[in-house]
Amino acid sequence: GEKEPSKGCISPCSKEENGSWGGNDDGNVQLTRDGGKTWDDLESKLRGAPGGGWIPQIHVSGQNPGEAFVVINNYRQNDWETYVYHTNDFGKKWSRLADNNQVRGYALSINQDSKVENLLFLGTENGLWVSVDKGENWAQWQNGYPSVSTTDIKIHPTENDLILGTSGRTIFIIDNISLL
C-alpha cells in the first residue's frame, strides 16, 4: 500500500529572516537558520519526549530571538500525556513546560501573549489552560469555555482578543484579555 504523506508544521523565526522551525508527525523537530540549506535535528534534545510523536504546532516567540514552544502529542500510540517544550537558545537546551501533573489532555496548540511574555495559553484535547508564569503553573480556563479539543490559539494584534479554534464546535473569541 501507499504510505500516507507526512504531516506537521513549519514556523518562521520572528527575528531571523532566514530561520524556520519545522516539526512533523514522526517526532522530528528541526531548525534552519540559513534559509533551508541545512537543518539541525533537535529531537534528541527533548528529554522525555515520546519517539515518533506528532508535532502539530511550534510557536515562535515574537519577543525573543531563539525562543520557541513545541507541542507534541502521542495519542496515536495510546499515550495521553501532555508534552510541551520550551527553548530560549535556538534549541540547544529545552525544558518541559507541561505534563499531566497540572494539565489534562494531550497537547494540541500553544500561544504566548505578544505583550506579556510570561502569559501562555495551551490548548489540549480537554480544553484551554493558562499560565501567568511561563509554564511553571497551569490552570484550566473554565469561564464560559467548554472542555473541548482546542486545536489552535491566536491573539488578535490590536483588539487583544483570544481566538480559539476547536474541533467539532466552532471558533470561540474571548474579548480583550488585557486584564490578564
Z-matrix of the N, CA and C atoms (Angstrom, degrees):
N
C 1 1.431
C 2 1.519 1 111.58
N 3 1.303 2 113.46 1 163.88
C 4 1.461 3 119.78 2 178.85
C 5 1.519 4 110.61 3 -77.15
N 6 1.340 5 114.32 4 143.11
C 7 1.457 6 119.73 5 176.61
C 8 1.525 7 109.20 6 -81.17
N 9 1.341 8 115.30 7 135.46
C 10 1.459 9 120.34 8 177.55
C 11 1.525 10 109.12 9 -67.01
N 12 1.358 11 118.25 10 138.00
C 13 1.463 12 119.50 11 179.49
C 14 1.521 13 111.63 12 -64.16
N 15 1.336 14 115.13 13 148.92
C 16 1.460 15 121.55 14 179.31
C 17 1.524 16 109.96 15 -65.58
N 18 1.341 17 115.64 16 144.42
C 19 1.455 18 121.87 17 177.89
C 20 1.510 19 107.83 18 -120.98
N 21 1.309 20 117.52 19 150.23
C 22 1.453 21 119.64 20 179.03
C 23 1.507 22 111.77 21 179.53
N 24 1.325 23 114.71 22 -148.47
C 25 1.449 24 119.54 23 -176.63
C 26 1.522 25 109.87 24 -146.57
N 27 1.314 26 115.59 25 159.92
C 28 1.456 27 122.15 26 172.70
C 29 1.517 28 107.25 27 -139.96
N 30 1.327 29 115.57 28 137.58
C 31 1.463 30 120.94 29 -177.40
C 32 1.524 31 109.01 30 -136.12
N 33 1.325 32 117.57 31 119.78
C 34 1.467 33 119.14 32 178.36
C 35 1.523 34 111.58 33 -69.70
N 36 1.333 35 116.18 34 146.01
C 37 1.462 36 121.68 35 174.46
C 38 1.521 37 108.07 36 -67.46
N 39 1.308 38 117.00 37 133.70
C 40 1.450 39 120.14 38 -175.82
C 41 1.523 40 113.21 39 -75.67
N 42 1.322 41 118.12 40 -25.60
C 43 1.459 42 121.25 41 -175.33
C 44 1.527 43 112.78 42 -111.35
N 45 1.323 44 118.41 43 -0.25
C 46 1.462 45 122.36 44 -179.47
C 47 1.516 46 109.34 45 -127.71
N 48 1.290 47 115.65 46 119.99
C 49 1.463 48 121.00 47 -175.58
C 50 1.525 49 113.03 48 -60.81
N 51 1.320 50 117.97 49 -36.44
C 52 1.462 51 121.56 50 -175.82
C 53 1.526 52 113.65 51 -101.63
N 54 1.317 53 117.48 52 13.33
C 55 1.454 54 120.28 53 -176.73
C 56 1.511 55 113.48 54 -103.68
N 57 1.328 56 115.41 55 143.28
C 58 1.464 57 122.27 56 175.18
C 59 1.515 58 109.53 57 -151.30
N 60 1.331 59 115.02 58 145.84
C 61 1.457 60 123.50 59 173.36
C 62 1.526 61 107.69 60 -102.54
N 63 1.309 62 116.75 61 146.59
C 64 1.454 63 120.72 62 176.67
C 65 1.515 64 111.15 63 -139.53
N 66 1.304 65 115.94 64 145.76
C 67 1.459 66 121.91 65 176.31
C 68 1.510 67 109.02 66 -143.88
N 69 1.333 68 117.07 67 150.46
C 70 1.461 69 117.78 68 179.44
C 71 1.520 70 111.71 69 -136.68
N 72 1.310 71 115.57 70 -169.95
C 73 1.461 72 120.08 71 -171.58
C 74 1.523 73 113.85 72 -87.57
N 75 1.332 74 117.59 73 12.11
C 76 1.461 75 118.73 74 173.84
C 77 1.528 76 111.99 75 -124.87
N 78 1.335 77 115.98 76 26.26
C 79 1.453 78 121.72 77 171.48
C 80 1.507 79 116.91 78 88.93
N 81 1.317 80 117.97 79 -1.22
C 82 1.459 81 119.49 80 -179.63
C 83 1.524 82 111.59 81 -76.69
N 84 1.335 83 115.53 82 130.94
C 85 1.457 84 123.08 83 170.84
C 86 1.518 85 105.54 84 -120.82
N 87 1.316 86 116.23 85 122.86
C 88 1.460 87 120.00 86 -176.60
C 89 1.517 88 111.00 87 -132.53
N 90 1.340 89 114.95 88 157.71
C 91 1.456 90 122.17 89 -179.58
C 92 1.517 91 109.25 90 -138.01
N 93 1.325 92 115.77 91 133.80
C 94 1.460 93 121.53 92 170.48
C 95 1.519 94 108.01 93 -118.00
N 96 1.312 95 115.84 94 142.71
C 97 1.463 96 120.34 95 176.53
C 98 1.527 97 109.89 96 -124.34
N 99 1.343 98 116.11 97 8.99
C 100 1.466 99 120.75 98 -179.00
C 101 1.531 100 112.08 99 -128.38
N 102 1.327 101 115.93 100 34.16
C 103 1.460 102 120.37 101 176.55
C 104 1.516 103 114.66 102 73.08
N 105 1.324 104 118.52 103 19.85
C 106 1.452 105 121.81 104 176.14
C 107 1.516 106 115.16 105 98.34
N 108 1.324 107 118.27 106 0.84
C 109 1.473 108 119.92 107 177.70
C 110 1.527 109 110.80 108 -65.69
N 111 1.326 110 115.96 109 -42.20
C 112 1.465 111 120.32 110 177.08
C 113 1.528 112 108.30 111 -132.49
N 114 1.322 113 114.92 112 150.70
C 115 1.462 114 121.89 113 179.99
C 116 1.522 115 108.82 114 -129.78
N 117 1.320 116 117.14 115 135.94
C 118 1.463 117 122.76 116 173.82
C 119 1.518 118 108.51 117 -95.27
N 120 1.333 119 116.34 118 125.46
C 121 1.463 120 121.69 119 177.26
C 122 1.525 121 107.94 120 -85.44
N 123 1.321 122 116.86 121 117.92
C 124 1.464 123 122.65 122 -173.52
C 125 1.527 124 113.71 123 -107.06
N 126 1.305 125 117.92 124 0.17
C 127 1.471 126 121.81 125 -173.96
C 128 1.530 127 112.31 126 -54.24
N 129 1.312 128 118.36 127 -41.01
C 130 1.467 129 121.44 128 -175.97
C 131 1.526 130 112.44 129 -69.06
N 132 1.314 131 118.53 130 -15.78
C 133 1.467 132 121.85 131 -179.19
C 134 1.532 133 112.67 132 -86.68
N 135 1.320 134 117.50 133 -9.21
C 136 1.461 135 122.44 134 -179.82
C 137 1.532 136 108.40 135 -89.00
N 138 1.326 137 116.89 136 82.71
C 139 1.466 138 121.57 137 -175.33
C 140 1.522 139 111.21 138 -62.16
N 141 1.321 140 114.52 139 130.37
C 142 1.454 141 120.51 140 178.47
C 143 1.519 142 114.03 141 86.50
N 144 1.337 143 117.50 142 -3.60
C 145 1.469 144 120.32 143 178.90
C 146 1.532 145 109.08 144 -74.20
N 147 1.322 146 116.57 145 144.40
C 148 1.458 147 119.32 146 -179.67
C 149 1.526 148 111.07 147 -73.62
N 150 1.318 149 116.79 148 133.28
C 151 1.456 150 120.10 149 174.00
C 152 1.515 151 110.37 150 -64.74
N 153 1.302 152 116.73 151 132.49
C 154 1.459 153 120.62 152 178.61
C 155 1.515 154 114.64 153 80.06
N 156 1.343 155 117.89 154 11.49
C 157 1.467 156 120.33 155 177.12
C 158 1.525 157 111.07 156 -69.87
N 159 1.306 158 116.14 157 167.41
C 160 1.464 159 122.33 158 -178.94
C 161 1.521 160 108.53 159 -97.86
N 162 1.341 161 117.28 160 133.99
C 163 1.462 162 123.50 161 176.73
C 164 1.541 163 106.70 162 -102.59
N 165 1.341 164 118.71 163 91.36
C 166 1.458 165 119.56 164 -178.16
C 167 1.529 166 113.11 165 -78.96
N 168 1.352 167 116.87 166 -20.24
C 169 1.462 168 117.35 167 -176.49
C 170 1.522 169 111.52 168 -158.06
N 171 1.332 170 115.09 169 139.71
C 172 1.461 171 123.12 170 168.80
C 173 1.517 172 105.59 171 -124.71
N 174 1.330 173 115.95 172 120.37
C 175 1.463 174 120.53 173 178.59
C 176 1.530 175 107.75 174 -102.82
N 177 1.326 176 116.03 175 123.76
C 178 1.454 177 122.06 176 -179.88
C 179 1.522 178 108.52 177 -98.87
N 180 1.317 179 115.81 178 130.68
C 181 1.463 180 121.02 179 -179.85
C 182 1.523 181 110.67 180 -61.99
N 183 1.316 182 116.11 181 138.24
C 184 1.456 183 121.28 182 174.35
C 185 1.514 184 112.14 183 -85.91
N 186 1.331 185 117.42 184 -10.12
C 187 1.461 186 121.23 185 -176.02
C 188 1.518 187 113.51 186 -101.37
N 189 1.325 188 117.50 187 -39.23
C 190 1.460 189 121.19 188 -169.20
C 191 1.521 190 111.71 189 -119.73
N 192 1.325 191 117.79 190 120.67
C 193 1.473 192 119.80 191 175.58
C 194 1.523 193 109.72 192 -60.29
N 195 1.306 194 116.42 193 139.16
C 196 1.462 195 120.99 194 178.02
C 197 1.506 196 115.14 195 84.24
N 198 1.326 197 117.88 196 -3.61
C 199 1.461 198 120.42 197 -178.50
C 200 1.528 199 110.38 198 -95.84
N 201 1.345 200 114.70 199 130.79
C 202 1.461 201 120.10 200 179.02
C 203 1.529 202 109.59 201 -149.82
N 204 1.321 203 114.61 202 155.77
C 205 1.462 204 123.80 203 178.19
C 206 1.529 205 107.27 204 -122.08
N 207 1.330 206 116.91 205 126.78
C 208 1.459 207 121.75 206 -178.23
C 209 1.516 208 109.42 207 -113.70
N 210 1.311 209 115.83 208 127.59
C 211 1.462 210 123.65 209 177.07
C 212 1.525 211 107.70 210 -101.42
N 213 1.326 212 115.86 211 129.85
C 214 1.467 213 121.39 212 177.62
C 215 1.527 214 107.33 213 -127.85
N 216 1.330 215 115.87 214 137.13
C 217 1.460 216 117.95 215 168.58
C 218 1.516 217 109.16 216 -131.78
N 219 1.302 218 114.79 217 154.99
C 220 1.454 219 120.94 218 -172.66
C 221 1.526 220 111.88 219 -137.45
N 222 1.325 221 116.28 220 27.71
C 223 1.457 222 120.01 221 -177.25
C 224 1.523 223 112.49 222 -62.85
N 225 1.344 224 117.82 223 -24.45
C 226 1.468 225 120.26 224 -179.88
C 227 1.526 226 111.85 225 -67.82
N 228 1.341 227 116.58 226 -15.49
C 229 1.466 228 120.98 227 175.99
C 230 1.532 229 110.17 228 -110.86
N 231 1.338 230 115.31 229 25.69
C 232 1.463 231 123.41 230 177.20
C 233 1.538 232 112.37 231 60.74
N 234 1.326 233 116.06 232 34.68
C 235 1.463 234 123.42 233 178.48
C 236 1.531 235 106.53 234 -115.66
N 237 1.312 236 117.88 235 111.97
C 238 1.463 237 122.73 236 -173.22
C 239 1.524 238 112.41 237 -100.94
N 240 1.320 239 117.77 238 11.97
C 241 1.462 240 124.62 239 -178.59
C 242 1.544 241 110.91 240 -66.78
N 243 1.332 242 115.46 241 153.79
C 244 1.471 243 122.26 242 176.61
C 245 1.528 244 108.50 243 -93.03
N 246 1.352 245 116.26 244 123.25
C 247 1.463 246 121.38 245 179.00
C 248 1.522 247 110.08 246 -124.88
N 249 1.337 248 116.69 247 115.63
C 250 1.465 249 122.22 248 174.21
C 251 1.527 250 106.54 249 -138.69
N 252 1.333 251 115.77 250 130.15
C 253 1.460 252 121.55 251 -177.68
C 254 1.523 253 110.76 252 -122.11
N 255 1.352 254 115.49 253 155.68
C 256 1.461 255 122.05 254 -175.73
C 257 1.528 256 109.93 255 -138.26
N 258 1.326 257 116.07 256 141.26
C 259 1.464 258 121.88 257 174.09
C 260 1.524 259 109.32 258 -136.05
N 261 1.315 260 115.27 259 149.02
C 262 1.468 261 121.92 260 174.85
C 263 1.521 262 111.93 261 -114.43
N 264 1.336 263 117.00 262 -4.39
C 265 1.463 264 120.27 263 -170.76
C 266 1.534 265 112.81 264 -130.66
N 267 1.327 266 116.46 265 44.40
C 268 1.468 267 122.69 266 178.93
C 269 1.530 268 112.18 267 57.48
N 270 1.328 269 117.14 268 34.19
C 271 1.460 270 121.15 269 171.86
C 272 1.512 271 116.42 270 87.50
N 273 1.317 272 118.09 271 9.41
C 274 1.474 273 118.89 272 176.54
C 275 1.532 274 110.28 273 -69.36
N 276 1.336 275 116.46 274 -42.63
C 277 1.472 276 122.00 275 177.27
C 278 1.527 277 108.33 276 -128.82
N 279 1.327 278 115.17 277 145.10
C 280 1.456 279 122.06 278 -179.06
C 281 1.523 280 109.87 279 -130.21
N 282 1.323 281 116.05 280 150.34
C 283 1.453 282 121.10 281 169.85
C 284 1.527 283 107.73 282 -128.63
N 285 1.311 284 115.05 283 148.07
C 286 1.461 285 119.92 284 177.86
C 287 1.514 286 108.40 285 -87.75
N 288 1.329 287 116.89 286 126.25
C 289 1.458 288 122.49 287 -176.26
C 290 1.517 289 114.31 288 -97.72
N 291 1.302 290 117.79 289 -21.13
C 292 1.471 291 119.02 290 -175.88
C 293 1.514 292 110.19 291 -146.00
N 294 1.323 293 114.37 292 140.39
C 295 1.455 294 122.21 293 173.29
C 296 1.532 295 107.29 294 -148.66
N 297 1.316 296 116.99 295 -173.41
C 298 1.460 297 119.96 296 -175.23
C 299 1.519 298 114.58 297 -77.94
N 300 1.323 299 118.59 298 2.80
C 301 1.460 300 120.40 299 175.48
C 302 1.526 301 111.69 300 -71.41
N 303 1.340 302 118.01 301 -33.11
C 304 1.466 303 121.08 302 -178.21
C 305 1.529 304 113.55 303 -123.10
N 306 1.318 305 116.96 304 -17.34
C 307 1.470 306 121.53 305 -174.32
C 308 1.519 307 108.26 306 -121.65
N 309 1.328 308 115.94 307 143.34
C 310 1.465 309 121.16 308 179.33
C 311 1.528 310 109.48 309 -112.20
N 312 1.316 311 116.08 310 126.62
C 313 1.460 312 121.25 311 176.07
C 314 1.518 313 112.36 312 105.44
N 315 1.329 314 115.14 313 150.62
C 316 1.461 315 118.46 314 177.45
C 317 1.526 316 109.52 315 -70.26
N 318 1.336 317 115.11 316 146.64
C 319 1.465 318 121.62 317 -173.15
C 320 1.524 319 111.59 318 -78.05
N 321 1.346 320 115.39 319 143.77
C 322 1.459 321 122.22 320 179.48
C 323 1.526 322 113.38 321 -127.02
N 324 1.332 323 118.05 322 -31.68
C 325 1.463 324 120.24 323 -174.30
C 326 1.524 325 110.23 324 -156.67
N 327 1.337 326 115.30 325 157.07
C 328 1.464 327 120.40 326 177.40
C 329 1.519 328 108.48 327 -150.36
N 330 1.338 329 115.94 328 151.60
C 331 1.458 330 121.13 329 174.85
C 332 1.515 331 108.74 330 -150.16
N 333 1.317 332 114.81 331 141.24
C 334 1.460 333 122.83 332 176.05
C 335 1.520 334 107.81 333 -103.81
N 336 1.326 335 116.54 334 134.69
C 337 1.460 336 120.36 335 178.07
C 338 1.524 337 109.40 336 -59.54
N 339 1.315 338 116.79 337 140.85
C 340 1.461 339 120.71 338 -176.76
C 341 1.527 340 113.32 339 -77.43
N 342 1.323 341 117.44 340 -15.41
C 343 1.463 342 120.47 341 -179.14
C 344 1.527 343 112.58 342 -108.16
N 345 1.322 344 116.82 343 -37.86
C 346 1.474 345 122.64 344 -178.46
C 347 1.524 346 107.10 345 -113.95
N 348 1.327 347 116.69 346 100.93
C 349 1.470 348 119.83 347 -171.34
C 350 1.521 349 114.13 348 -66.98
N 351 1.314 350 119.49 349 -19.95
C 352 1.462 351 121.58 350 177.78
C 353 1.529 352 113.39 351 -82.01
N 354 1.326 353 117.71 352 -8.15
C 355 1.463 354 122.48 353 -178.83
C 356 1.529 355 109.74 354 -90.72
N 357 1.338 356 114.95 355 115.77
C 358 1.467 357 121.64 356 -179.16
C 359 1.522 358 110.50 357 -122.12
N 360 1.321 359 115.31 358 146.86
C 361 1.457 360 123.19 359 174.61
C 362 1.523 361 107.55 360 -121.99
N 363 1.326 362 116.77 361 130.75
C 364 1.454 363 122.87 362 -177.23
C 365 1.518 364 109.56 363 -125.05
N 366 1.316 365 116.51 364 126.07
C 367 1.462 366 122.04 365 175.56
C 368 1.514 367 110.09 366 -99.76
N 369 1.334 368 116.27 367 130.94
C 370 1.458 369 121.33 368 177.04
C 371 1.525 370 108.91 369 -126.15
N 372 1.294 371 114.84 370 179.38
C 373 1.460 372 120.69 371 175.51
C 374 1.524 373 110.91 372 -63.51
N 375 1.337 374 117.06 373 -19.01
C 376 1.459 375 121.19 374 -177.41
C 377 1.518 376 113.24 375 -115.21
N 378 1.323 377 118.87 376 27.58
C 379 1.449 378 119.97 377 173.46
C 380 1.510 379 116.09 378 121.11
N 381 1.333 380 114.36 379 -159.25
C 382 1.459 381 123.70 380 -175.29
C 383 1.519 382 109.61 381 -110.88
N 384 1.328 383 116.55 382 135.00
C 385 1.457 384 123.86 383 -179.60
C 386 1.520 385 108.26 384 -123.50
N 387 1.332 386 116.50 385 146.61
C 388 1.459 387 122.28 386 -176.56
C 389 1.526 388 109.23 387 -129.11
N 390 1.341 389 114.96 388 140.06
C 391 1.456 390 121.22 389 173.23
C 392 1.527 391 108.01 390 -129.49
N 393 1.321 392 116.66 391 132.06
C 394 1.471 393 121.02 392 177.16
C 395 1.524 394 111.14 393 -101.47
N 396 1.356 395 116.50 394 1.15
C 397 1.464 396 120.45 395 -179.12
C 398 1.535 397 111.41 396 -128.87
N 399 1.316 398 115.97 397 39.70
C 400 1.470 399 125.01 398 175.33
C 401 1.527 400 113.15 399 54.40
N 402 1.327 401 115.46 400 43.72
C 403 1.450 402 120.92 401 171.58
C 404 1.510 403 116.36 402 92.89
N 405 1.317 404 118.01 403 2.19
C 406 1.470 405 119.66 404 175.87
C 407 1.527 406 110.33 405 -67.68
N 408 1.327 407 115.96 406 -41.39
C 409 1.468 408 122.49 407 179.75
C 410 1.520 409 108.88 408 -135.07
N 411 1.322 410 115.82 409 144.28
C 412 1.463 411 122.40 410 -179.77
C 413 1.529 412 109.67 411 -127.25
N 414 1.336 413 115.36 412 146.52
C 415 1.462 414 121.83 413 173.82
C 416 1.527 415 108.16 414 -135.58
N 417 1.309 416 116.76 415 142.78
C 418 1.454 417 119.81 416 178.23
C 419 1.519 418 109.85 417 -76.67
N 420 1.327 419 116.21 418 134.46
C 421 1.466 420 122.79 419 175.49
C 422 1.515 421 106.54 420 -82.90
N 423 1.330 422 116.14 421 115.22
C 424 1.457 423 119.86 422 -177.93
C 425 1.519 424 112.92 423 -120.94
N 426 1.294 425 118.75 424 -0.44
C 427 1.454 426 122.73 425 -177.21
C 428 1.534 427 110.79 426 -72.88
N 429 1.321 428 116.49 427 85.42
C 430 1.460 429 121.60 428 177.56
C 431 1.516 430 114.62 429 80.08
N 432 1.323 431 117.48 430 8.63
C 433 1.465 432 120.48 431 179.83
C 434 1.528 433 108.44 432 -120.14
N 435 1.331 434 117.63 433 126.46
C 436 1.471 435 120.08 434 -176.05
C 437 1.535 436 112.13 435 -76.86
N 438 1.313 437 115.89 436 166.39
C 439 1.469 438 121.97 437 174.32
C 440 1.521 439 108.46 438 -80.25
N 441 1.329 440 114.71 439 74.82
C 442 1.454 441 122.01 440 -174.19
C 443 1.530 442 109.30 441 -119.22
N 444 1.313 443 116.55 442 152.90
C 445 1.454 444 122.76 443 177.55
C 446 1.530 445 110.20 444 -56.34
N 447 1.347 446 116.82 445 117.31
C 448 1.473 447 122.25 446 -174.51
C 449 1.521 448 107.93 447 -109.39
N 450 1.330 449 115.27 448 99.27
C 451 1.458 450 121.55 449 -169.46
C 452 1.524 451 114.71 450 -90.53
N 453 1.319 452 118.75 451 -17.46
C 454 1.462 453 119.62 452 178.01
C 455 1.521 454 110.04 453 -154.38
N 456 1.334 455 115.34 454 147.91
C 457 1.460 456 122.00 455 -178.03
C 458 1.522 457 108.36 456 -136.84
N 459 1.314 458 116.26 457 127.33
C 460 1.469 459 122.15 458 175.92
C 461 1.521 460 108.34 459 -132.32
N 462 1.321 461 115.66 460 153.34
C 463 1.464 462 121.46 461 174.47
C 464 1.521 463 106.98 462 -119.53
N 465 1.346 464 115.99 463 122.44
C 466 1.459 465 120.36 464 -179.39
C 467 1.530 466 108.61 465 -63.40
N 468 1.343 467 117.73 466 129.28
C 469 1.464 468 120.48 467 -172.58
C 470 1.525 469 115.93 468 -67.15
N 471 1.325 470 118.46 469 -26.39
C 472 1.468 471 119.05 470 -179.31
C 473 1.526 472 112.76 471 -110.82
N 474 1.317 473 117.99 472 -36.37
C 475 1.463 474 121.65 473 -178.28
C 476 1.524 475 112.28 474 -83.90
N 477 1.342 476 116.47 475 -18.37
C 478 1.460 477 122.79 476 -179.00
C 479 1.533 478 112.26 477 61.36
N 480 1.327 479 116.02 478 32.16
C 481 1.462 480 121.84 479 174.91
C 482 1.523 481 109.13 480 -85.96
N 483 1.325 482 116.52 481 142.66
C 484 1.453 483 122.22 482 174.49
C 485 1.527 484 107.19 483 -91.29
N 486 1.327 485 116.38 484 121.14
C 487 1.463 486 122.02 485 -175.92
C 488 1.525 487 107.47 486 -112.45
N 489 1.334 488 115.93 487 122.61
C 490 1.457 489 122.08 488 -173.46
C 491 1.525 490 110.85 489 -119.04
N 492 1.319 491 115.67 490 123.85
C 493 1.455 492 121.15 491 173.79
C 494 1.514 493 109.08 492 -93.26
N 495 1.320 494 116.40 493 131.76
C 496 1.464 495 120.14 494 -178.33
C 497 1.517 496 110.09 495 -119.71
N 498 1.311 497 114.56 496 164.37
C 499 1.450 498 120.59 497 177.92
C 500 1.524 499 108.47 498 -99.03
N 501 1.302 500 116.42 499 112.98
C 502 1.455 501 120.72 500 175.34
C 503 1.512 502 115.67 501 88.33
N 504 1.318 503 118.86 502 -6.85
C 505 1.461 504 120.65 503 -179.42
C 506 1.528 505 110.48 504 -108.19
N 507 1.316 506 116.57 505 -71.20
C 508 1.460 507 121.37 506 -177.96
C 509 1.520 508 108.23 507 168.15
N 510 1.324 509 115.97 508 -157.29
C 511 1.465 510 122.51 509 172.29
C 512 1.515 511 107.35 510 -107.64
N 513 1.326 512 116.36 511 131.37
C 514 1.457 513 122.16 512 175.39
C 515 1.518 514 108.25 513 -105.99
N 516 1.320 515 116.56 514 143.29
C 517 1.449 516 121.40 515 173.77
C 518 1.519 517 108.50 516 -124.91
N 519 1.330 518 115.10 517 122.55
C 520 1.470 519 120.95 518 175.89
C 521 1.521 520 105.65 519 -101.58
N 522 1.324 521 116.00 520 111.96
C 523 1.463 522 121.51 521 -173.50
C 524 1.522 523 112.08 522 -64.52
N 525 1.316 524 114.91 523 137.39
C 526 1.452 525 126.26 524 169.44
C 527 1.538 526 114.61 525 35.88
N 528 1.317 527 114.85 526 91.09
C 529 1.469 528 120.67 527 -178.78
C 530 1.536 529 111.79 528 -87.79
N 531 1.307 530 117.83 529 15.42
C 532 1.470 531 122.06 530 -177.81
C 533 1.527 532 113.34 531 -55.58
N 534 1.325 533 116.88 532 -30.94
C 535 1.462 534 120.10 533 -179.07
C 536 1.530 535 112.56 534 -64.41
N 537 1.330 536 116.82 535 -23.45
C 538 1.464 537 119.37 536 178.21
C 539 1.500 538 110.86 537 -70.36
